[in-house]
Each structure stands twice: as C-alpha cells, then as structure tokens.
Amino acid sequence: MTAGTPDSTADAVPGEENSEFRKEMGPWANFALGFTYLSPVVSTYTLFGTALADGGPPMIWAFVMAGCGQFLVALVFGEVVAQYPVAGGVYPWARRLWGKRWAWMTGWVYMWALLVTITSVAYGAGPYIAILLGFRPTVHTTVLCTIALIVISVLINYAGTKALSWAALIGFSAELLGALVVGIILLTTHRFHGLGVLFDDYGASGDGSYLPVFLGAAIIGFYQYYGFEACGDVAEEVKHPGKVIPKAMRRTIYVGGAAATFTCLTLLLAVVDYRAVISGKDTDPVVRVLFDALGEAGARTVMAVVLISFLSCTISLQAAAGRLIYSYARDEMIIGHRLLRQFSSARAVPPYALLVSAVLPALIAVGSLISEDALTKIVSFAILGIYASFQMVVLAALRARLKGWKPSGEYRLGRWGLLVNVGALAYGIFAIVNIAWPRTPEVPWYDNWIVLLSGGTVVGAGLVYMFTTHHYGRGDAPSGNAVPDEADTA
C-alpha cells in the first residue's frame, strides 16, 4: 500500500474550487473529529454490560475482529476521498464511483442512520447525567436530557469550523485522558482477574458452541469501528485533504480501537462476578465498577468526563449529518433543497441542514414517550444503516475498479487495491448478516426480525420516494466519472 502523487490525468475535484466552506480544519482536528465520532468511551460504556452478559469475557475479541475488517474499509475510503474530497462523505463518493441513483440511495440510508445514531448517543447520556446531578432517571428526564444535549451540540456546530475543530480536540483529549486514567486506576487498585479470563466464557454458551454466542456479543465491536468516515465528511474544510484525510482515517482506527480495547479490558478485569452479569443479576456492571473502585466523588468525576465524550460524539455526528444533507441539497437530490443548500457565509456552515440534523433526532427521542420500546425499535436500524451505506461505497469502488477505474488521488493502494477492496466487501457482508440475524425466537416475529425490518422500511420508503419524485435525476454534479468509458458517455 503506497501513497502517491496525482498523475497528469487525475480528475479535478468537482466543485472544490467553488466550495463555500473555509479550509480551517487542521490534520489533528480532522483526526479528532473521527475519534470523537468513533468515541471508544461512548460505545464501550453503552454496550459493555450487554456484551458481557451475552458472551462473557471473550467478547473483547470482537474489537480485534471488527477492527481488522473496518481497517480494510478505511483503506478503500482513503483512496476514494483522496481523489474526490467533496463534503458529504459516502453520498458524493458513491455518485462519482457509480452514478446518481446508487448515490441517492446510499445517501438516503446513511442520512437516516446518522439521524437515529445522534438520537441513540444523546439518549444514552441520560442515565449518566442523572448520576452526575443526583436525580432518578426516568423516560421523561432522559428525553429532556437528550434534547438538551442535541441543542448544545447544534449550537456549537453553528459556530463554524473552528469551533467544531476545538470541540473535537477538547473531546478527544478528555476522552483519551479519561480512559487512560480510569483504566490505570482500575488495573492497579481494582483488578480481580488475570488475562486468562479472556478465554473463559463463564457459562455464557451453556452446553452449546461458543461461536453463536460470540457473534451475538460481537455487536460491541461492530458498534465501535465507524466514525473514521467523518474525517471525509468535512473534506472541503481541510487543507491538503488528499494527504490528510486518509491518514486521519487510519489513525482513527489505530488510536480509537486501542483506546476502546483498553477501556473494555480494564472494565473486564475489574468486574467481581461475571456470572452475576451473565445471569442478569448485575444489569449495570460499568456503574457498579466505577462506584466500587473510585467512590462516589471519583465516580461522579468520571461521569463528567463520560458526558464530555457523549457531547463531543453528538457534535461530530451532527457535523457529519449536516454536511451530508447539505451535499445532497446542493446537488438538488432532496425535497426542500433550495432551503437546505443555503449557506451562512459569516460562519461558513449550512444552517438549515444542521437544523435538520438536530430537529429530527429530537423528534425521534420524543417518540420514545409514545411507546416504551419505540426508541429501541427505531435505533435498531442505526448500526445496520451505517454498515449498509459503507458497503454500498465499497461495492461501488469494486465495480468501478473492475470496469477500469484507476485511483489518481494522493493516496493509492496500488497493486493491493483489488485485494483490499474484495476483503472489505467480504467483511461488510459478514457484519451486516450478523447484525441483522434474529436471535430471540421467544419474542414475537416482528421483534425478532426488527433490525432487518427497520432496514427494509428505510430502503423501501427510499425507493418509493426516489422513483416518485425523481430528485436523483436533478442537478448537474458529476456522476459515474470514475470509470473512464462511463465518464466519456456522460
């Protein structure tokens, strides 16, 4: 895998020279944006109890499995963004690699996945806010906390690229420092097990094979390793994006994955009774470990750091969603595009696109008041949608490569390109099947198949919308121009 320089036939970046964004985001801020979106603390603290209950201590190996697979995806994305550093990420990449219709559906799936992920992250902060401030969490208080976090995030995003950069850097510093400090304290003062427990499921698999159990618990790894694409969502705001962004994406995987694995490991070795978690007697092992190890004052301090992580993650998600919606609207691909493509020259941000990235997640959170499990059902689509939209880009890249696409950006995989592309697609298909696989036959069929049903609903609604409005055919932004023959035809 080699980085190269563009040759004389390299495509000009469509629209980059006319971009309204300001190139005010440096290399470290770009990496920090991806890191805070990936957020090892948010993902690990959110799913640690569930993964441990499902798979026992060996569930930690899911981080390694998912990390290796998503690293291949990041390599493919790095090659694409180096050639097409356009705001909006997966949508404009799919447009250049394949065409308008494929790009429209890629953007549609990714947009809804981002919006519900914003809700799920902000909603997950509710219990930690309650612990920090000392009140009893209820559905109503959690929804209020969710909306408050979303509002704070969008106000920071409205302040512009510099504010977003600083928020990302502060969030990255706080999260990484907090994870290291808490992890070292747990290892030195509250460790009850050796590394041998990482190979003992403590009865989680019962009398059967451990593989199905591990694949069920592996959701913690799948949930962890995305966020690196956010580095490319702001491509028009980064100087030398062809060099900076692919490196930031890879660094996000390295550092974010290592931090998440370390956080999970220190929590695992600090849990006193694994069987209590697996049996359901201990439903919140993270909070129990923190209070037992650090005391009330120390645990509340950690909660404050965790809240910074939740906030910075929400900010990064909103930034990605806002750029995607703006890019969509700029190409006239969605209803209301005249409003959504408006740009604030004073702050160099798309205000109405950012507003949508706040209002819709807030409405989704309010929907949880209507039905006790409404939010769970809606958010079930989030991780599937992220992975599906990623793989739509990976498949588009493989198709373009087989039809003659020769990457010409400043980062290229060279002779390894085809092999990496095939590996990334194989991993993605495996992950999607595992995420959607029904594992609760004792519940009604629609709950057992909720992930696949929610994904099918989003795709079905998108197809109806696409072929009734024909928005995908509007706009004159380049499409399908990665493949030489198709570019000539266009």
C-alpha positions as CSV (number, residue, x, y, z in Angstrom):
1,M,0.0,0.0,0.0
2,T,1.6,3.2,-1.1
3,A,0.8,6.8,-1.1
4,G,1.5,8.5,-4.4
5,T,1.1,11.8,-6.2
6,P,-1.6,12.6,-8.7
7,D,-0.7,11.9,-12.3
8,S,-1.4,14.2,-15.2
9,T,-4.8,12.5,-15.9
10,A,-6.1,12.9,-12.4
11,D,-9.6,14.3,-12.3
12,A,-10.2,17.7,-11.0
13,V,-12.2,17.8,-7.8
14,P,-15.7,18.8,-9.0
15,G,-16.8,22.0,-7.2
16,E,-13.9,22.1,-4.8
17,E,-12.5,25.4,-6.2
18,N,-16.0,26.9,-5.8
19,S,-16.6,25.5,-2.3
20,E,-18.2,27.9,0.2
21,F,-16.6,26.1,3.1
22,R,-13.4,27.5,4.7
23,K,-10.3,25.3,5.0
24,E,-9.9,25.9,8.7
25,M,-9.6,22.3,9.9
26,G,-6.0,21.1,10.5
27,P,-4.8,17.4,10.4
28,W,-5.1,16.8,14.2
29,A,-8.6,18.4,14.4
30,N,-9.7,16.2,11.4
31,F,-8.4,13.1,13.2
32,A,-10.1,14.2,16.5
33,L,-13.4,14.6,14.7
34,G,-13.2,11.0,13.6
35,F,-12.0,9.9,17.0
36,T,-14.9,11.6,18.9
37,Y,-17.4,10.2,16.4
38,L,-16.0,6.7,16.9
39,S,-15.8,7.5,20.7
40,P,-14.4,4.5,22.5
41,V,-15.8,5.6,25.8
42,V,-19.4,6.0,24.5
43,S,-19.5,2.8,22.6
44,T,-17.8,0.7,25.3
45,Y,-19.7,2.1,28.2
46,T,-23.0,1.8,26.3
47,L,-22.7,-1.9,25.3
48,F,-20.3,-3.3,27.8
49,G,-23.0,-4.8,30.1
50,T,-25.0,-6.3,27.2
51,A,-21.9,-7.8,25.5
52,L,-20.6,-9.3,28.8
53,A,-24.0,-10.8,29.6
54,D,-24.3,-12.3,26.1
55,G,-20.7,-13.6,25.6
56,G,-18.7,-13.4,28.8
57,P,-15.2,-12.0,28.9
58,P,-14.1,-13.4,25.5
59,M,-16.4,-10.9,23.9
60,I,-13.4,-8.5,23.9
61,W,-12.0,-10.3,20.9
62,A,-14.8,-8.7,18.9
63,F,-12.8,-5.5,19.0
64,V,-10.0,-7.2,17.1
65,M,-12.3,-8.8,14.6
66,A,-14.2,-5.7,13.8
67,G,-11.1,-3.5,13.8
68,C,-9.3,-5.6,11.2
69,G,-12.4,-5.6,8.9
70,Q,-13.1,-1.9,9.2
71,F,-9.5,-1.1,8.7
72,L,-9.9,-2.5,5.1
73,V,-13.0,-0.3,4.6
74,A,-11.0,2.7,5.8
75,L,-8.3,2.0,3.3
76,V,-10.8,1.9,0.5
77,F,-12.4,5.1,1.7
78,G,-9.0,6.8,1.9
79,E,-8.3,6.0,-1.7
80,V,-11.7,7.4,-2.8
81,V,-11.7,10.6,-0.7
82,A,-8.1,11.4,-1.9
83,Q,-9.5,11.6,-5.4
84,Y,-12.9,13.1,-4.5
85,P,-12.5,15.3,-1.4
86,V,-16.1,16.5,-1.5
87,A,-18.3,17.4,1.5
88,G,-20.9,14.8,2.5
89,G,-18.8,11.6,2.5
90,V,-20.4,8.4,1.2
91,Y,-23.0,10.2,-1.0
92,P,-20.7,12.1,-3.3
93,W,-18.2,9.2,-3.3
94,A,-20.9,6.8,-4.5
95,R,-22.0,9.3,-7.0
96,R,-18.6,9.6,-8.6
97,L,-17.9,5.9,-8.4
98,W,-21.3,4.6,-9.8
99,G,-24.0,7.1,-10.6
100,K,-26.9,9.2,-9.5
101,R,-29.4,6.5,-8.4
102,W,-26.9,4.5,-6.5
103,A,-25.6,7.6,-4.8
104,W,-29.1,8.8,-3.9
105,M,-29.9,5.5,-2.1
106,T,-26.5,5.5,-0.4
107,G,-27.1,9.0,0.9
108,W,-30.7,8.2,2.0
109,V,-29.6,5.1,4.0
110,Y,-26.7,6.9,5.6
111,M,-28.7,10.0,6.4
112,W,-31.3,8.1,8.4
113,A,-28.6,6.0,10.1
114,L,-26.8,9.2,11.2
115,L,-30.0,10.8,12.5
116,V,-31.0,7.9,14.6
117,T,-27.4,7.4,15.8
118,I,-27.5,11.0,17.0
119,T,-30.6,10.1,19.0
120,S,-29.1,6.9,20.4
121,V,-25.9,8.6,21.5
122,A,-27.6,11.6,23.1
123,Y,-30.3,9.3,24.7
124,G,-27.5,7.1,26.1
125,A,-26.1,10.1,28.0
126,G,-29.3,10.5,30.0
127,P,-28.5,8.0,32.8
128,Y,-25.0,9.4,33.2
129,I,-26.4,13.0,33.5
130,A,-28.8,11.6,36.2
131,I,-26.0,10.1,38.2
132,L,-23.9,13.2,37.9
133,L,-26.6,15.5,39.0
134,G,-28.1,13.2,41.5
135,F,-31.7,12.6,40.3
136,R,-33.6,9.4,39.4
137,P,-33.6,8.7,35.6
138,T,-37.0,8.2,34.0
139,V,-38.1,8.1,30.4
140,H,-39.2,11.8,30.7
141,T,-36.0,13.1,32.2
142,T,-33.9,11.1,29.8
143,V,-35.8,12.6,26.8
144,L,-35.3,16.1,28.2
145,C,-31.5,15.4,28.7
146,T,-31.4,14.0,25.1
147,I,-32.9,17.2,23.7
148,A,-30.7,19.4,25.8
149,L,-27.6,17.6,24.5
150,I,-28.7,17.9,20.9
151,V,-29.4,21.6,21.3
152,I,-26.0,22.3,22.8
153,S,-24.3,20.3,20.0
154,V,-26.0,22.1,17.2
155,L,-25.2,25.5,18.8
156,I,-21.5,24.5,18.8
157,N,-21.8,23.3,15.2
158,Y,-23.4,26.6,14.2
159,A,-20.3,28.5,15.5
160,G,-18.3,27.2,12.5
161,T,-15.4,25.0,11.5
162,K,-13.0,26.5,14.1
163,A,-15.5,25.8,16.9
164,L,-16.0,22.3,15.6
165,S,-12.3,21.7,15.5
166,W,-11.8,22.9,19.0
167,A,-14.7,20.8,20.3
168,A,-13.3,17.8,18.6
169,L,-9.8,18.4,20.1
170,I,-11.2,19.0,23.6
171,G,-13.4,15.9,23.3
172,F,-10.5,13.8,22.1
173,S,-8.2,15.0,24.8
174,A,-10.7,14.5,27.6
175,E,-11.8,11.1,26.4
176,L,-8.4,9.7,25.8
177,L,-7.0,11.0,29.1
178,G,-10.1,9.9,31.0
179,A,-9.9,6.4,29.5
180,L,-6.2,6.1,30.4
181,V,-6.5,7.4,33.9
182,V,-9.6,5.4,34.8
183,G,-8.0,2.3,33.2
184,I,-4.8,2.6,35.1
185,I,-6.6,3.1,38.4
186,L,-8.8,0.0,37.8
187,L,-5.7,-2.1,36.8
188,T,-3.7,-1.0,39.9
189,T,-6.4,-0.8,42.6
190,H,-9.4,-2.8,41.5
191,R,-8.3,-5.8,39.5
192,F,-9.7,-9.2,40.4
193,H,-8.7,-11.4,37.5
194,G,-5.8,-12.3,35.2
195,L,-5.7,-12.3,31.4
196,G,-6.8,-15.9,31.4
197,V,-10.4,-14.9,31.8
198,L,-10.4,-13.6,28.2
199,F,-10.5,-17.3,27.2
200,D,-13.3,-18.4,29.6
201,D,-16.9,-17.7,28.8
202,Y,-18.1,-18.5,32.4
203,G,-21.0,-20.5,31.1
204,A,-22.4,-17.9,28.7
205,S,-22.6,-20.5,25.9
206,G,-24.3,-23.1,28.1
207,D,-23.8,-26.6,26.6
208,G,-23.5,-25.4,23.0
209,S,-20.9,-23.9,20.8
210,Y,-19.4,-20.6,21.8
211,L,-19.4,-19.2,18.2
212,P,-23.1,-18.2,18.0
213,V,-22.8,-16.6,21.5
214,F,-19.7,-14.7,20.5
215,L,-21.2,-13.4,17.2
216,G,-24.2,-12.1,19.2
217,A,-21.9,-10.3,21.7
218,A,-19.8,-9.0,18.8
219,I,-22.2,-6.1,18.5
220,I,-19.9,-4.2,20.8
221,G,-17.1,-4.4,18.2
222,F,-19.4,-3.6,15.2
223,Y,-20.8,-0.6,17.1
224,Q,-17.2,0.6,17.8
225,Y,-15.5,0.9,14.5
226,Y,-17.2,3.6,12.5
227,G,-16.6,7.3,12.7
228,F,-13.5,7.3,10.6
229,E,-15.7,8.4,7.6
230,A,-16.4,11.6,9.4
231,C,-12.9,12.7,8.5
232,G,-14.0,12.7,4.9
233,D,-17.5,14.3,5.5
234,V,-15.7,17.6,6.1
235,A,-13.3,17.2,3.2
236,E,-13.9,20.7,1.8
237,E,-12.8,22.2,5.1
238,V,-9.4,20.5,5.3
239,K,-6.2,21.7,3.7
240,H,-4.5,19.1,1.5
241,P,-7.4,16.6,2.0
242,G,-5.8,14.0,-0.3
243,K,-2.9,13.6,2.1
244,V,-4.5,14.5,5.4
245,I,-7.8,12.6,5.4
246,P,-6.7,9.1,4.5
247,K,-4.1,9.3,7.3
248,A,-6.6,10.6,9.8
249,M,-9.0,7.7,8.9
250,R,-6.3,5.2,9.6
251,R,-5.2,6.9,12.8
252,T,-8.8,6.9,14.0
253,I,-8.9,3.1,13.6
254,Y,-5.5,2.7,15.4
255,V,-6.0,5.0,18.3
256,G,-9.7,4.7,18.7
257,G,-9.6,0.9,18.5
258,A,-6.7,0.7,21.0
259,A,-8.5,3.0,23.4
260,A,-11.7,1.1,23.2
261,T,-10.0,-2.3,23.7
262,F,-8.0,-0.9,26.7
263,T,-11.2,0.5,28.2
264,C,-13.0,-2.8,27.8
265,L,-10.1,-4.8,29.2
266,T,-9.8,-2.7,32.4
267,L,-13.5,-2.9,33.0
268,L,-13.5,-6.7,32.4
269,L,-10.7,-7.3,34.9
270,A,-12.5,-5.1,37.5
271,V,-15.8,-7.0,37.4
272,V,-16.0,-9.1,40.5
273,D,-18.7,-11.6,39.5
274,Y,-19.1,-12.4,35.8
275,R,-21.8,-15.0,36.4
276,A,-24.0,-12.3,38.1
277,V,-23.8,-10.2,34.9
278,I,-24.5,-13.2,32.6
279,S,-27.4,-14.4,34.7
280,G,-28.9,-10.9,34.8
281,K,-28.5,-10.2,38.5
282,D,-26.0,-7.4,37.8
283,T,-27.5,-5.3,35.0
284,D,-25.2,-2.3,35.1
285,P,-21.6,-3.6,35.7
286,V,-20.0,-0.3,34.5
287,V,-21.6,1.9,37.1
288,R,-21.0,-0.7,39.8
289,V,-17.3,-1.0,39.0
290,L,-16.8,2.8,38.9
291,F,-18.5,3.4,42.2
292,D,-16.8,0.5,43.9
293,A,-13.3,1.4,42.6
294,L,-13.5,5.2,42.8
295,G,-16.1,6.0,45.4
296,E,-19.0,8.4,44.9
297,A,-16.9,11.5,44.3
298,G,-14.5,9.7,41.9
299,A,-17.3,8.1,40.0
300,R,-19.1,11.4,39.5
301,T,-15.9,12.9,38.2
302,V,-15.7,10.1,35.7
303,M,-19.3,10.7,34.8
304,A,-18.4,14.3,33.9
305,V,-15.7,13.0,31.5
306,V,-18.1,10.5,30.1
307,L,-20.6,13.3,29.4
308,I,-17.9,15.2,27.5
309,S,-17.4,12.1,25.4
310,F,-21.2,11.8,24.7
311,L,-21.4,15.5,23.9
312,S,-18.3,15.5,21.5
313,C,-19.7,12.4,19.8
314,T,-23.0,14.0,19.3
315,I,-21.3,17.1,17.9
316,S,-19.3,15.1,15.4
317,L,-22.3,13.1,14.3
318,Q,-24.3,16.3,13.7
319,A,-21.4,17.8,11.7
320,A,-21.4,14.7,9.5
321,A,-25.2,14.7,9.1
322,G,-25.3,18.4,8.3
323,R,-22.6,18.1,5.6
324,L,-24.3,15.1,4.1
325,I,-27.7,16.8,3.9
326,Y,-26.1,20.0,2.5
327,S,-24.2,18.0,-0.1
328,Y,-27.5,16.2,-1.0
329,A,-29.3,19.5,-1.3
330,R,-26.5,21.2,-3.2
331,D,-27.0,18.6,-6.0
332,E,-30.8,19.1,-5.8
333,M,-31.3,15.5,-4.6
334,I,-33.9,16.0,-1.9
335,I,-37.1,17.9,-1.2
336,G,-36.5,21.4,0.2
337,H,-33.1,21.5,-1.5
338,R,-33.4,25.3,-2.1
339,L,-33.6,25.9,1.7
340,L,-31.2,23.1,2.8
341,R,-28.4,24.2,0.4
342,Q,-28.4,27.7,1.8
343,F,-25.0,28.6,3.4
344,S,-24.0,31.1,6.1
345,S,-21.1,32.9,4.7
346,A,-20.4,34.5,8.1
347,R,-19.9,31.2,9.9
348,A,-19.2,29.0,6.8
349,V,-21.8,26.4,7.7
350,P,-25.1,25.2,6.2
351,P,-27.5,26.4,8.9
352,Y,-30.7,24.7,7.7
353,A,-29.0,21.4,7.0
354,L,-27.6,21.5,10.5
355,L,-31.0,22.4,11.9
356,V,-32.5,19.2,10.4
357,S,-29.7,17.2,12.0
358,A,-31.0,18.5,15.4
359,V,-34.7,18.6,14.9
360,L,-35.3,15.1,13.5
361,P,-33.2,13.3,16.2
362,A,-35.1,15.3,18.9
363,L,-38.4,14.2,17.4
364,I,-37.2,10.6,17.4
365,A,-36.4,10.9,21.1
366,V,-39.8,12.4,21.8
367,G,-41.3,9.3,20.0
368,S,-40.0,7.2,22.9
369,L,-42.7,8.7,25.1
370,I,-45.4,7.2,22.8
371,S,-44.2,3.7,23.1
372,E,-41.9,2.2,25.8
373,D,-39.8,0.4,23.2
374,A,-40.3,2.7,20.3
375,L,-36.8,4.2,20.5
376,T,-35.2,0.7,20.7
377,K,-37.0,-0.3,17.5
378,I,-36.0,2.9,15.7
379,V,-32.4,2.8,16.8
380,S,-32.2,-0.9,15.8
381,F,-31.7,0.4,12.2
382,A,-28.7,2.7,13.1
383,I,-25.8,0.3,13.0
384,L,-27.3,-1.7,10.1
385,G,-27.7,1.5,8.1
386,I,-24.2,2.7,8.8
387,Y,-22.7,-0.6,7.6
388,A,-25.0,-0.9,4.6
389,S,-24.1,2.6,3.4
390,F,-20.4,1.9,3.9
391,Q,-20.7,-1.3,1.8
392,M,-22.6,0.5,-0.9
393,V,-19.5,2.7,-1.4
394,V,-17.1,-0.4,-1.1
395,L,-19.2,-2.2,-3.7
396,A,-19.3,0.9,-6.0
397,A,-15.5,1.1,-5.7
398,L,-15.0,-2.6,-6.6
399,R,-17.4,-2.2,-9.6
400,A,-15.5,0.9,-10.8
401,R,-12.2,-0.8,-10.3
402,L,-13.2,-3.8,-12.3
403,K,-14.5,-1.5,-15.0
404,G,-11.2,0.4,-15.3
405,W,-11.1,2.9,-12.5
406,K,-7.5,3.9,-11.7
407,P,-7.4,5.8,-8.5
408,S,-5.5,9.0,-9.1
409,G,-5.5,10.8,-5.7
410,E,-2.6,11.5,-3.4
411,Y,-3.2,8.2,-1.6
412,R,-3.4,5.0,-3.5
413,L,-3.3,1.3,-2.6
414,G,-1.5,0.3,-5.8
415,R,-1.4,-3.4,-6.6
416,W,-3.1,-4.2,-3.3
417,G,-6.2,-2.2,-4.2
418,L,-8.3,-5.0,-5.6
419,L,-7.5,-7.5,-2.8
420,V,-8.2,-4.9,-0.1
421,N,-11.5,-3.9,-1.8
422,V,-12.7,-7.6,-2.0
423,G,-11.7,-8.1,1.6
424,A,-13.6,-5.0,2.8
425,L,-16.7,-6.1,0.9
426,A,-16.5,-9.7,2.3
427,Y,-16.2,-8.3,5.9
428,G,-19.0,-5.9,5.4
429,I,-21.4,-8.6,4.1
430,F,-20.5,-10.8,7.1
431,A,-21.1,-7.9,9.5
432,I,-24.4,-7.0,8.0
433,V,-25.7,-10.6,8.1
434,N,-24.5,-10.9,11.7
435,I,-26.1,-7.6,12.8
436,A,-29.5,-8.5,11.2
437,W,-29.6,-12.1,12.2
438,P,-32.6,-12.9,14.5
439,R,-31.5,-14.3,17.9
440,T,-34.6,-14.1,20.1
441,P,-37.1,-16.8,18.9
442,E,-39.1,-16.5,22.1
443,V,-40.3,-13.0,21.2
444,P,-42.9,-12.1,18.5
445,W,-41.5,-12.5,15.0
446,Y,-41.6,-8.8,14.3
447,D,-39.3,-8.1,17.3
448,N,-37.0,-11.0,16.4
449,W,-36.6,-9.5,12.9
450,I,-36.7,-5.9,14.0
451,V,-33.2,-4.9,12.6
452,L,-33.9,-6.3,9.1
453,L,-37.5,-4.9,9.1
454,S,-36.3,-1.5,10.1
455,G,-33.7,-1.6,7.4
456,G,-36.2,-2.8,4.8
457,T,-38.6,0.0,5.8
458,V,-36.0,2.7,5.2
459,V,-34.9,1.2,1.9
460,G,-38.5,0.7,0.8
461,A,-39.5,4.2,1.7
462,G,-36.4,5.5,-0.1
463,L,-37.3,3.6,-3.3
464,V,-40.8,4.9,-3.3
465,Y,-39.5,8.5,-2.7
466,M,-36.8,8.2,-5.3
467,F,-39.0,6.9,-8.2
468,T,-42.0,9.2,-7.4
469,T,-40.0,12.4,-7.1
470,H,-37.1,11.7,-9.5
471,H,-34.9,14.0,-7.4
472,Y,-32.0,11.7,-8.2
473,G,-32.0,13.0,-11.8
474,R,-31.8,16.6,-10.9
475,G,-28.6,18.6,-10.6
476,D,-25.6,18.6,-12.8
477,A,-22.9,17.5,-10.4
478,P,-20.5,14.9,-11.9
479,S,-21.7,11.3,-11.6
480,G,-20.1,8.0,-12.7
481,N,-17.0,9.7,-13.8
482,A,-14.6,7.4,-12.0
483,V,-14.9,4.8,-14.8
484,P,-13.3,6.2,-18.0
485,D,-15.8,4.9,-20.5
486,E,-18.8,5.9,-18.5
487,A,-17.3,9.4,-17.9
488,D,-16.9,9.8,-21.7
489,T,-20.6,8.7,-22.2
490,A,-21.8,11.2,-19.6
